[in-house]
């Protein structure tokens, strides 16, 4: 049974009738451009074929009632009385309601069930998928226009100011605006996007190390603070405004750690733009080299990799058909991503899984991924 069928069937069992609507929003894998989004830089993610699904119907009052099938827990709250209660997953739903209302949207209540297959804590943006699926649910029952950049910014606001995770805009933007068959080069300052397809004959393979981290409790916020300090040193709004030439000329006053953090962001922006060009040319080898360089920069300058991620990337490099590989997501644990020849992808997955398990004793999950559209209202089967 597909997740779509699962939420529909579960809705019928819980409420005694079919849902009025089904919505979904995808997770994402970032091909290159890590920790550049909150520096107003460039990222190159794609929405993946793993998503959060919600089957729902409108209510005549301002109550929201939602049941998580994955956690077998329910949450109920009033739109007129939103309170942060540190209640885990449901705070993302409440946070989106809070952000939408704060932006002037008049919201209707709804009730429904949700389920997802975006692995939590893996760096594939399960939280953004939940936020954008929630935004779609409110949109479909409340009747306001769907504008992906606006919804992405409000999803980010919910995560930043309600949940307390100081993330950039990338995750919400790709979940809101993803395009089937394409990655999106996103300018995180203007939110302008450019569609770019993977090089012909290649596929993105997600390599889940089976390790997890909690971003709110991780060094993510510390990295952001370090980047902001570096931007102040250069007298610019964000590190996106510093070229590598200026960095090399004027970085002498930075301490060693801040120097390396800034060098990663500035070089990563350049790599991301070069990667989009390589993909547009269909140059898989060049794209792979840029992914490899990105991983080295994250490992050594930004220091957000870890033993499991480094081992996974090494296993990917040793397998036939791999053009390049890098850790992806916030860092410290979670997933890597590899660009792989399509005709080698299945064998690649088997080889990497076996070699990684032999090296670490951990059983990875490996997904050969397809780029999908962003948050949407789905026709029911």
Residue pairs with C-beta under 8 A, 6 or more apart in sequence:
1 9
3 51
3 53
3 115
3 116
3 117
4 22
4 24
4 53
4 378
4 381
5 381
6 53
6 69
6 115
7 19
7 22
7 53
7 54
7 55
7 69
7 112
7 113
7 114
7 115
8 18
8 19
8 22
8 55
8 380
8 381
10 55
10 67
10 69
10 113
10 115
11 18
11 19
11 55
11 56
11 57
11 112
11 113
12 18
12 19
14 67
14 113
15 57
15 111
17 57
18 380
19 55
19 56
19 57
19 112
19 380
20 56
20 57
20 58
20 141
21 55
21 56
21 57
21 137
21 140
21 141
21 377
22 53
22 54
22 55
22 56
22 377
22 378
22 380
23 53
23 54
23 56
23 133
23 136
23 137
23 140
23 375
23 376
23 377
23 378
24 51
24 52
24 53
24 54
24 133
24 136
24 375
24 376
24 378
25 51
25 52
25 128
25 129
25 130
25 131
25 132
25 133
25 135
25 136
25 175
25 176
25 374
25 375
25 376
26 47
26 48
26 49
26 50
26 51
26 118
26 129
26 174
26 175
26 178
26 372
26 373
26 374
26 375
27 47
27 48
27 50
27 51
27 52
27 116
27 118
27 124
27 125
27 126
27 128
27 129
27 175
28 45
28 46
28 47
28 48
28 124
28 125
28 128
28 170
28 171
28 174
28 175
28 178
29 45
29 46
29 48
29 124
29 204
29 206
29 328
29 335
29 337
29 369
30 43
30 44
30 45
30 170
30 328
30 329
30 337
31 44
31 45
31 46
31 183
31 204
31 275
31 287
31 291
31 328
31 337
31 339
32 43
32 44
32 268
32 271
32 272
32 275
32 290
32 291
32 294
32 326
33 41
33 42
33 43
33 44
33 45
33 170
33 268
33 269
33 271
33 272
33 275
34 43
34 268
34 294
34 298
34 302
34 304
34 326
34 327
34 328
34 329
34 331
35 168
35 223
35 224
35 227
35 264
35 265
35 268
35 298
35 302
35 304
35 330
35 331
36 42
36 43
36 168
36 188
36 240
36 265
36 268
36 269
36 272
37 43
37 167
37 168
37 169
37 170
37 186
37 188
38 166
38 167
38 168
38 169
38 188
38 224
38 227
39 168
39 188
39 227
39 231
39 238
39 239
39 240
39 265
39 269
40 188
40 189
40 237
40 238
40 239
40 240
40 241
41 188
41 189
41 238
41 239
41 240
41 265
41 268
41 269
41 272
42 185
42 186
42 187
42 188
42 240
42 269
42 272
42 273
42 276
43 170
43 174
43 185
43 186
43 188
43 272
44 183
44 184
44 185
44 186
44 196
44 272
44 275
44 276
44 279
45 170
45 171
45 174
45 183
45 184
45 186
46 174
46 178
46 182
46 183
46 184
46 204
46 369
46 371
47 174
47 175
47 178
47 179
47 371
47 372
47 373
47 374
48 118
48 124
48 206
48 367
48 369
48 370
48 371
48 372
49 369
49 370
49 371
49 372
50 116
50 117
50 118
50 119
50 124
50 129
50 367
50 369
51 116
51 117
51 118
51 129
51 133
51 372
52 114
52 115
52 116
52 118
52 126
52 129
52 130
52 132
52 133
53 114
53 115
53 116
53 133
53 378
54 66
54 112
54 113
54 114
54 133
54 134
54 136
54 137
55 112
55 113
55 114
56 66
56 110
56 111
56 112
56 113
56 137
56 140
56 141
57 110
57 111
57 112
58 108
58 109
58 110
58 141
59 65
59 108
59 109
59 110
59 111
60 109
61 109
62 78
62 79
62 80
62 107
62 108
62 109
63 76
63 77
63 78
63 79
63 109
63 111
64 75
64 76
64 77
64 78
64 79
64 93
64 94
64 97
64 109
64 110
64 111
65 74
65 75
65 76
65 110
65 111
65 112
66 74
66 75
66 76
66 90
66 93
66 111
66 112
66 113
66 114
67 73
67 74
67 75
67 112
67 113
67 114
68 74
68 75
68 89
68 90
68 113
68 114
68 115
69 113
69 114
69 115
70 114
70 115
70 116
71 88
71 89
73 89
73 90
75 87
75 89
75 90
75 93
75 94
77 83
77 90
77 94
77 97
79 97
79 101
79 107
79 109
82 94
82 97
82 98
82 101
83 94
84 91
84 94
84 162
85 91
89 130
91 162
91 163
92 127
92 130
92 131
92 134
92 158
92 159
92 162
92 163
93 130
93 134
94 162
95 131
95 158
95 159
95 161
95 162
95 163
96 131
96 134
96 135
96 138
96 154
96 155
96 158
97 107
97 134
97 138
98 158
98 162
99 154
99 155
99 157
99 158
99 161
99 162
100 107
100 135
100 138
100 154
101 107
102 157
103 150
103 154
105 138
105 142
105 144
106 142
106 144
107 138
107 142
108 138
108 141
108 142
108 143
109 141
110 137
110 138
110 141
112 137
114 130
114 133
116 126
116 129
116 130
116 133
118 124
118 125
118 126
118 129
119 126
119 208
119 335
119 365
120 126
120 212
121 212
121 213
121 214
121 215
121 333
121 334
122 208
122 212
122 329
122 334
122 335
123 327
123 328
123 329
123 330
123 331
123 333
123 334
123 335
124 206
124 329
124 334
124 335
125 171
125 174
125 175
125 329
127 159
127 163
127 165
127 171
128 155
128 159
128 171
128 172
128 174
128 175
129 175
131 155
131 158
131 159
131 172
131 175
132 151
132 152
132 155
132 172
132 175
132 176
132 374
132 375
133 375
135 151
135 154
135 155
135 176
135 375
136 146
136 151
136 375
136 376
136 377
139 145
139 146
139 151
140 377
146 375
148 173
148 176
148 177
148 374
148 375
149 173
149 176
149 177
149 191
151 172
151 176
151 375
152 169
152 172
152 173
152 175
152 176
152 177
152 191
153 169
153 172
153 191
155 172
155 175
155 176
156 167
156 168
156 169
156 171
156 172
159 165
159 167
159 172
160 166
160 167
163 216
164 216
165 215
165 216
165 220
166 220
166 221
166 224
167 215
167 220
167 330
168 188
169 186
169 188
169 191
170 186
170 188
173 184
173 186
173 188
173 191
173 193
174 184
174 186
174 374
175 374
175 375
176 374
176 375
177 184
177 193
177 374
178 184
178 371
178 372
178 373
178 374
179 195
179 371
179 373
179 374
180 371
180 372
180 373
181 197
181 370
181 371
182 195
182 196
182 197
182 371
183 195
183 196
183 197
183 198
183 279
183 371
184 193
184 194
184 195
184 196
185 193
185 194
185 195
185 196
185 272
185 273
185 276
186 192
186 193
187 193
188 240
189 238
189 240
194 276
196 276
196 279
196 280
197 279
198 204
198 279
198 339
198 371
199 278
199 279
199 282
199 283
199 284
199 287
199 339
200 282
201 284
201 341
201 342
201 343
202 284
202 323
202 339
202 340
202 341
202 342
203 339
203 340
203 341
203 342
203 345
203 368
203 369
204 337
204 338
204 339
204 340
204 368
204 369
204 371
205 316
205 337
205 338
205 339
205 340
205 345
205 348
205 349
205 366
205 367
205 368
205 369
206 328
206 335
206 336
206 337
206 366
206 367
206 369
207 312
207 316
207 325
207 335
207 336
207 337
207 338
207 352
207 356
207 364
207 366
208 334
208 335
208 364
208 365
208 366
208 367
209 308
209 309
209 311
209 312
209 333
209 334
209 335
209 336
209 356
209 360
209 362
209 364
210 308
210 362
210 363
210 364
210 365
211 306
211 308
211 309
211 333
211 334
211 362
212 333
212 334
213 330
213 331
213 332
213 333
213 334
215 330
218 330
218 331
218 332
219 304
219 332
220 330
220 331
223 261
223 302
223 304
226 257
226 258
226 261
226 262
227 238
227 239
227 261
227 262
227 265
229 258
230 239
230 254
230 258
230 259
230 261
230 262
230 265
231 237
231 238
231 239
231 241
231 242
233 250
233 251
233 253
233 254
233 258
234 241
234 242
234 246
234 247
234 250
236 242
239 262
239 265
239 266
239 269
240 269
242 262
242 266
243 266
244 266
244 267
244 270
247 262
247 263
247 266
251 259
251 262
251 263
254 262
260 300
260 301
260 302
260 303
261 301
261 302
263 297
263 301
264 297
264 298
264 301
264 302
265 302
267 293
267 297
267 301
268 294
268 297
271 290
271 293
271 294
271 297
274 286
274 290
275 287
275 290
275 291
278 284
278 286
278 287
278 290
279 287
284 323
284 339
284 341
285 323
287 323
287 324
287 339
288 322
288 323
288 324
288 325
288 339
289 324
290 324
291 323
291 324
291 325
291 326
291 337
291 338
291 339
292 317
292 324
292 325
292 326
294 326
295 305
295 313
295 325
295 326
295 327
295 336
298 304
298 305
298 326
298 327
298 331
299 305
299 310
299 327
302 331
304 327
304 330
304 331
304 332
305 327
305 331
305 332
306 331
306 332
306 333
308 333
308 360
308 362
309 327
309 331
309 333
309 334
309 336
310 327
311 356
311 359
311 360
312 325
312 327
312 336
312 352
312 356
312 364
313 325
313 326
313 327
313 336
315 351
315 352
315 355
315 356
315 359
316 322
316 325
316 336
316 338
316 348
316 352
317 325
318 355
319 347
319 348
319 351
319 352
319 355
320 344
320 347
320 348
320 351
321 340
321 341
321 343
321 344
321 345
321 347
321 348
322 338
322 339
322 340
322 348
323 338
323 339
323 340
323 341
324 338
324 339
325 336
325 337
325 338
325 339
326 336
326 337
327 334
327 335
327 336
328 334
328 335
328 336
328 337
329 335
338 348
338 352
340 348
341 348
345 368
346 368
349 366
349 368
352 364
352 366
353 363
353 364
353 366
356 362
356 364
357 363
357 364
